[in-house]
Amino acid sequence: MTKTSQVALVTGASSGIGQAIAERLAKLGYKVYGTSRRGIQTAGQPFEMLALDVTSDESVDAAIQTLIRKEGHIDLLVNNAGFGLAPAAAEESSLQQAQSIFDTNFFGIVRMTRAVVPHMRRDGRGRIINIGSVLGFLPMPYMALYSATKHAVAGYSESLDHELRTHGIRVSVVEPAYIKTPFDANQIEPDAPLETYRRVREGVQKRVKEVLAGADGPGFVADVVVKAAQAARPKTHYTPGLAGRMRMLRNFAPASVLDAGVRKDLRLEA
């Protein structure tokens, strides 16, 4: 099949960051396929939707086979699909809930990567961009499980970039701070809440909502993804805006100062 334009696949593109990324790429001339569990096409949407469940090997393989059958190649994979837990103590989530968030936020990326890389490697080129989080390098109290998944994404992305670079494939992770999207309004509540954490949990949830009210929108992340996708020499990590300043603090501020600052910002007792 003759290659006419670059083909991009964006998971979790039905709303929020994923939708903003897919729309921005389509505007730039990419042939874009977005995914969601049901794959519902919205009127006027500038990209095609595919049904894909990142927690299912069969669903992932079927979607990639459909894309390759239509286009013959894939140039850019943006792993955005994921979900968050509302702020809660780590022990307020059952093991089943902990496994569930890892199955989507981390193993979903692994499944997508395993399905797409053989096609990129065959062509000797490709880009993979994983959507991480500032919590992937600066853990937040009462967000232990989500932070853990994003640490896993960061480590996986960095290792993978070393492995695939010799095949013409580059991997980057975009790690924004607070972004105001429907994602935050649809976070899952802990399934094993404990009364001992109720007061502080509610306080942290209130503080997070205050910060999100003034946060950047999903287009902010879409701009960074485009930058990573089109860079001649892409970076492994992109930490835009506030996230960049937080990374500097993580790298250079004394641990005791950073620890105190995190607790003060969330209004936790010392």
The 8 nearest C-alpha neighbors of each residue, nearest first, counted from 0:
[[1, 71, 2, 70, 72, 3, 69, 68],
 [2, 0, 3, 71, 70, 4, 72, 69],
 [1, 3, 4, 0, 72, 5, 71, 70],
 [2, 4, 1, 5, 6, 0, 70, 30],
 [5, 3, 2, 29, 6, 30, 28, 74],
 [4, 6, 29, 74, 30, 7, 3, 73],
 [5, 7, 30, 73, 74, 29, 31, 4],
 [6, 8, 75, 31, 76, 74, 30, 32],
 [7, 9, 32, 76, 33, 31, 77, 75],
 [10, 8, 77, 33, 12, 76, 78, 21],
 [11, 9, 34, 80, 79, 12, 78, 33],
 [10, 12, 80, 35, 17, 34, 79, 13],
 [13, 11, 17, 18, 33, 10, 34, 14],
 [12, 14, 18, 11, 35, 17, 34, 15],
 [15, 13, 18, 12, 17, 16, 11, 181],
 [16, 14, 180, 18, 17, 217, 181, 19],
 [15, 17, 217, 19, 18, 20, 14, 220],
 [18, 16, 12, 20, 11, 19, 15, 79],
 [17, 19, 12, 14, 21, 20, 15, 16],
 [18, 20, 16, 22, 17, 21, 218, 221],
 [21, 19, 221, 17, 23, 18, 22, 16],
 [22, 20, 18, 24, 23, 19, 25, 17],
 [23, 21, 25, 19, 20, 24, 18, 26],
 [22, 24, 26, 20, 25, 21, 19, 27],
 [23, 25, 27, 21, 26, 22, 29, 20],
 [26, 24, 29, 22, 28, 27, 23, 31],
 [25, 27, 23, 24, 28, 22, 29, 45],
 [28, 26, 24, 25, 29, 23, 22, 225],
 [27, 29, 25, 26, 30, 24, 4, 5],
 [30, 28, 25, 5, 24, 31, 6, 27],
 [31, 29, 6, 5, 7, 25, 4, 28],
 [32, 30, 7, 46, 29, 25, 6, 8],
 [31, 33, 8, 47, 48, 46, 7, 9],
 [34, 32, 48, 9, 12, 10, 8, 47],
 [33, 35, 10, 49, 48, 11, 12, 51],
 [36, 34, 38, 11, 37, 50, 51, 13],
 [35, 37, 52, 51, 50, 38, 34, 11],
 [38, 36, 50, 35, 39, 51, 49, 34],
 [37, 39, 50, 49, 35, 48, 36, 34],
 [38, 40, 37, 48, 41, 35, 50, 49],
 [41, 39, 48, 38, 42, 47, 44, 49],
 [42, 40, 44, 43, 39, 48, 13, 47],
 [41, 43, 44, 40, 45, 39, 46, 47],
 [44, 42, 45, 41, 40, 46, 47, 22],
 [43, 45, 41, 42, 46, 40, 47, 22],
 [46, 44, 43, 25, 22, 47, 26, 31],
 [47, 45, 31, 44, 32, 25, 48, 33],
 [46, 48, 32, 33, 31, 49, 40, 45],
 [47, 49, 33, 38, 34, 32, 40, 39],
 [50, 48, 38, 34, 51, 33, 62, 35],
 [49, 51, 38, 37, 36, 35, 34, 48],
 [50, 52, 36, 58, 35, 34, 59, 49],
 [51, 53, 36, 54, 55, 58, 59, 35],
 [52, 54, 107, 55, 59, 51, 103, 110],
 [53, 55, 52, 107, 103, 102, 56, 106],
 [56, 54, 58, 57, 53, 52, 59, 107],
 [57, 55, 59, 58, 60, 110, 54, 53],
 [56, 58, 60, 55, 59, 61, 62, 52],
 [59, 57, 61, 55, 51, 60, 56, 52],
 [60, 58, 56, 62, 61, 57, 51, 53],
 [59, 61, 57, 63, 58, 62, 64, 56],
 [62, 60, 64, 58, 59, 63, 57, 65],
 [63, 61, 65, 59, 64, 60, 51, 58],
 [64, 62, 66, 60, 65, 61, 67, 59],
 [63, 65, 61, 67, 62, 66, 68, 60],
 [66, 64, 62, 68, 63, 67, 61, 69],
 [67, 65, 63, 69, 68, 64, 70, 62],
 [68, 66, 71, 70, 64, 69, 65, 72],
 [67, 69, 65, 66, 71, 70, 64, 63],
 [70, 68, 66, 67, 71, 65, 64, 72],
 [71, 69, 67, 72, 68, 66, 0, 73],
 [70, 72, 67, 68, 0, 69, 73, 66],
 [71, 73, 70, 67, 118, 74, 6, 119],
 [74, 72, 6, 75, 7, 119, 118, 67],
 [73, 75, 125, 6, 5, 7, 126, 72],
 [76, 74, 7, 126, 127, 125, 73, 8],
 [75, 77, 127, 8, 7, 9, 128, 78],
 [76, 78, 9, 128, 129, 127, 79, 8],
 [79, 77, 129, 10, 80, 108, 130, 9],
 [78, 80, 130, 10, 11, 17, 77, 81],
 [81, 79, 11, 10, 78, 104, 82, 103],
 [82, 80, 104, 103, 79, 83, 11, 100],
 [83, 81, 186, 104, 100, 84, 182, 80],
 [84, 82, 186, 145, 187, 85, 81, 100],
 [83, 85, 187, 186, 188, 86, 189, 145],
 [84, 86, 186, 188, 187, 87, 83, 189],
 [87, 85, 141, 142, 204, 84, 200, 203],
 [88, 86, 141, 200, 85, 142, 89, 91],
 [87, 89, 141, 91, 90, 196, 142, 86],
 [88, 90, 91, 143, 92, 87, 141, 144],
 [89, 91, 92, 88, 93, 191, 192, 87],
 [92, 90, 191, 192, 88, 89, 189, 193],
 [93, 91, 189, 191, 190, 90, 96, 89],
 [92, 94, 96, 95, 191, 97, 190, 91],
 [93, 95, 97, 96, 98, 92, 99, 90],
 [94, 96, 98, 93, 97, 99, 92, 100],
 [97, 95, 99, 93, 98, 94, 92, 100],
 [96, 98, 94, 99, 95, 100, 93, 92],
 [99, 97, 95, 101, 96, 100, 102, 94],
 [98, 100, 96, 102, 97, 101, 95, 103],
 [99, 101, 103, 102, 97, 98, 104, 96],
 [102, 100, 105, 98, 104, 103, 99, 148],
 [101, 103, 106, 99, 100, 105, 54, 107],
 [102, 104, 107, 100, 101, 81, 54, 105],
 [105, 103, 81, 101, 100, 107, 102, 148],
 [106, 104, 101, 107, 108, 103, 148, 102],
 [105, 107, 109, 102, 108, 103, 110, 101],
 [108, 106, 53, 103, 110, 105, 109, 54],
 [109, 107, 111, 106, 105, 110, 112, 78],
 [108, 110, 106, 112, 107, 111, 113, 105],
 [111, 109, 107, 113, 108, 112, 106, 114],
 [110, 112, 108, 114, 109, 113, 115, 107],
 [113, 111, 109, 115, 114, 110, 116, 108],
 [112, 114, 110, 111, 115, 116, 109, 117],
 [113, 115, 111, 112, 116, 110, 60, 63],
 [114, 116, 112, 118, 113, 117, 111, 119],
 [115, 117, 119, 118, 112, 113, 120, 114],
 [118, 116, 120, 119, 115, 121, 114, 113],
 [119, 117, 121, 116, 120, 115, 122, 72],
 [120, 118, 116, 122, 125, 121, 117, 124],
 [119, 121, 123, 117, 122, 118, 116, 166],
 [120, 122, 118, 119, 123, 117, 124, 116],
 [123, 121, 119, 120, 124, 118, 72, 125],
 [124, 122, 120, 167, 166, 121, 119, 168],
 [125, 123, 167, 168, 119, 122, 120, 166],
 [124, 126, 168, 74, 119, 75, 169, 167],
 [127, 125, 75, 169, 168, 170, 74, 76],
 [126, 128, 170, 76, 75, 77, 169, 171],
 [129, 127, 77, 171, 172, 170, 76, 78],
 [130, 128, 172, 78, 77, 131, 173, 171],
 [131, 129, 173, 79, 172, 78, 174, 128],
 [130, 132, 174, 149, 173, 172, 129, 152],
 [133, 131, 174, 134, 175, 135, 149, 176],
 [132, 134, 176, 174, 135, 175, 242, 136],
 [135, 133, 137, 138, 146, 132, 136, 139],
 [134, 136, 150, 149, 133, 132, 146, 137],
 [135, 137, 134, 133, 138, 150, 246, 132],
 [136, 138, 134, 133, 135, 139, 249, 246],
 [139, 137, 134, 146, 136, 135, 140, 143],
 [138, 140, 142, 141, 134, 137, 143, 146],
 [141, 139, 142, 143, 138, 88, 262, 86],
 [142, 140, 87, 88, 86, 143, 139, 89],
 [143, 141, 140, 139, 86, 145, 144, 146],
 [142, 144, 146, 145, 89, 141, 147, 140],
 [143, 145, 147, 146, 142, 148, 97, 89],
 [144, 146, 148, 147, 142, 143, 83, 149],
 [147, 145, 134, 143, 149, 144, 148, 138],
 [146, 148, 144, 150, 145, 149, 143, 151],
 [149, 147, 151, 145, 150, 146, 101, 105],
 [148, 150, 135, 152, 146, 151, 147, 131],
 [151, 149, 135, 147, 153, 152, 148, 146],
 [150, 152, 148, 149, 154, 153, 155, 147],
 [151, 153, 149, 155, 150, 154, 156, 105],
 [154, 152, 150, 156, 151, 155, 149, 157],
 [155, 153, 151, 157, 156, 152, 158, 150],
 [154, 156, 152, 158, 153, 157, 159, 151],
 [157, 155, 159, 153, 154, 158, 152, 160],
 [156, 158, 160, 154, 159, 155, 153, 235],
 [159, 157, 155, 161, 160, 156, 154, 162],
 [160, 158, 162, 156, 161, 157, 155, 163],
 [159, 161, 170, 157, 163, 162, 158, 169],
 [162, 160, 159, 158, 164, 163, 157, 165],
 [163, 161, 159, 160, 164, 158, 165, 166],
 [164, 162, 168, 166, 160, 165, 161, 159],
 [163, 165, 168, 167, 166, 169, 161, 160],
 [164, 166, 163, 167, 162, 168, 161, 123],
 [167, 165, 163, 164, 123, 168, 120, 124],
 [166, 168, 124, 123, 164, 165, 125, 169],
 [169, 167, 125, 124, 164, 163, 166, 126],
 [170, 168, 126, 160, 164, 127, 125, 163],
 [169, 171, 160, 127, 128, 126, 156, 235],
 [172, 170, 235, 128, 236, 129, 234, 156],
 [171, 173, 129, 236, 128, 130, 131, 235],
 [172, 174, 237, 130, 131, 236, 238, 129],
 [173, 175, 132, 131, 238, 133, 237, 172],
 [176, 174, 132, 242, 133, 238, 239, 173],
 [175, 177, 242, 133, 241, 132, 178, 174],
 [176, 178, 214, 211, 175, 179, 215, 210],
 [179, 177, 215, 214, 216, 180, 217, 176],
 [178, 180, 216, 214, 211, 215, 177, 217],
 [179, 181, 182, 15, 183, 178, 217, 216],
 [180, 182, 184, 183, 15, 185, 179, 14],
 [183, 181, 180, 185, 184, 186, 15, 82],
 [182, 184, 181, 185, 186, 180, 179, 83],
 [183, 185, 181, 182, 186, 180, 179, 85],
 [186, 184, 182, 183, 181, 187, 83, 82],
 [185, 187, 84, 83, 85, 183, 184, 182],
 [188, 186, 84, 85, 83, 185, 189, 82],
 [187, 189, 85, 84, 190, 186, 87, 86],
 [190, 188, 92, 191, 91, 192, 187, 87],
 [189, 191, 92, 192, 188, 93, 91, 96],
 [190, 192, 91, 92, 189, 93, 193, 90],
 [193, 191, 91, 189, 190, 194, 92, 197],
 [194, 192, 195, 196, 91, 191, 197, 90],
 [193, 195, 197, 196, 192, 198, 200, 91],
 [194, 196, 193, 197, 198, 199, 192, 200],
 [197, 195, 194, 199, 200, 193, 198, 88],
 [196, 198, 194, 200, 199, 195, 201, 193],
 [199, 197, 201, 200, 196, 202, 195, 194],
 [198, 200, 202, 201, 196, 197, 203, 267],
 [201, 199, 197, 203, 202, 198, 87, 196],
 [200, 202, 204, 198, 199, 203, 197, 205],
 [203, 201, 199, 205, 200, 204, 206, 198],
 [202, 204, 206, 200, 205, 201, 265, 207],
 [205, 203, 201, 207, 202, 206, 86, 200],
 [206, 204, 202, 208, 203, 207, 201, 209],
 [205, 207, 203, 209, 208, 204, 202, 265],
 [206, 208, 210, 204, 209, 205, 203, 211],
 [209, 207, 211, 205, 206, 210, 212, 204],
 [210, 208, 206, 212, 207, 211, 205, 213],
 [209, 211, 207, 212, 208, 213, 206, 214],
 [212, 210, 214, 208, 213, 209, 179, 207],
 [211, 213, 209, 210, 214, 208, 179, 207],
 [214, 212, 211, 210, 215, 209, 179, 178],
 [215, 213, 211, 178, 179, 212, 177, 210],
 [216, 214, 178, 179, 219, 217, 213, 177],
 [215, 217, 179, 218, 178, 219, 214, 180],
 [218, 216, 16, 219, 220, 15, 19, 178],
 [219, 217, 221, 220, 216, 19, 222, 16],
 [218, 220, 217, 222, 221, 216, 215, 223],
 [221, 219, 223, 222, 218, 217, 224, 16],
 [220, 222, 20, 218, 224, 223, 219, 19],
 [223, 221, 225, 220, 219, 224, 218, 226],
 [222, 224, 226, 220, 225, 221, 227, 219],
 [223, 225, 221, 227, 226, 222, 228, 220],
 [226, 224, 228, 222, 223, 227, 229, 221],
 [225, 227, 223, 224, 229, 228, 230, 222],
 [228, 226, 224, 230, 225, 229, 233, 223],
 [229, 227, 225, 226, 230, 224, 126, 75],
 [228, 230, 226, 227, 225, 231, 233, 224],
 [231, 229, 233, 232, 227, 228, 226, 234],
 [230, 232, 233, 229, 228, 227, 234, 226],
 [233, 231, 230, 234, 227, 229, 169, 235],
 [234, 232, 230, 227, 231, 235, 171, 169],
 [233, 235, 236, 171, 232, 237, 227, 230],
 [234, 236, 171, 172, 157, 170, 233, 237],
 [237, 235, 172, 234, 171, 173, 238, 174],
 [236, 238, 173, 174, 239, 172, 234, 235],
 [239, 237, 243, 174, 242, 175, 173, 236],
 [240, 238, 243, 242, 175, 237, 241, 174],
 [241, 239, 242, 243, 238, 244, 175, 176],
 [240, 242, 244, 243, 176, 245, 239, 175],
 [243, 241, 176, 245, 238, 240, 244, 175],
 [244, 242, 238, 246, 239, 245, 241, 240],
 [243, 245, 247, 241, 246, 242, 248, 240],
 [244, 246, 242, 248, 247, 243, 249, 241],
 [247, 245, 249, 243, 248, 244, 250, 242],
 [248, 246, 250, 244, 249, 245, 251, 243],
 [247, 249, 252, 245, 251, 246, 250, 244],
 [248, 250, 246, 247, 251, 252, 245, 137],
 [251, 249, 247, 248, 246, 252, 253, 245],
 [250, 252, 248, 249, 247, 253, 246, 254],
 [251, 253, 248, 249, 254, 250, 257, 256],
 [254, 252, 256, 255, 257, 251, 249, 248],
 [253, 255, 257, 256, 258, 252, 249, 259],
 [254, 256, 258, 253, 257, 259, 252, 260],
 [257, 255, 259, 253, 258, 254, 260, 252],
 [258, 256, 260, 254, 259, 255, 261, 252],
 [259, 257, 255, 261, 256, 260, 254, 262],
 [258, 260, 256, 262, 257, 261, 263, 255],
 [259, 261, 257, 263, 258, 262, 264, 256],
 [262, 260, 264, 258, 263, 259, 257, 265],
 [261, 263, 267, 265, 259, 260, 264, 266],
 [262, 264, 266, 260, 265, 261, 259, 267],
 [263, 265, 261, 266, 262, 260, 267, 206],
 [266, 264, 262, 263, 267, 203, 206, 261],
 [267, 265, 263, 264, 262, 268, 203, 202],
 [266, 268, 262, 265, 263, 269, 199, 264],
 [267, 269, 266, 262, 263, 265, 199, 259],
 [268, 267, 262, 259, 263, 266, 258, 260]]
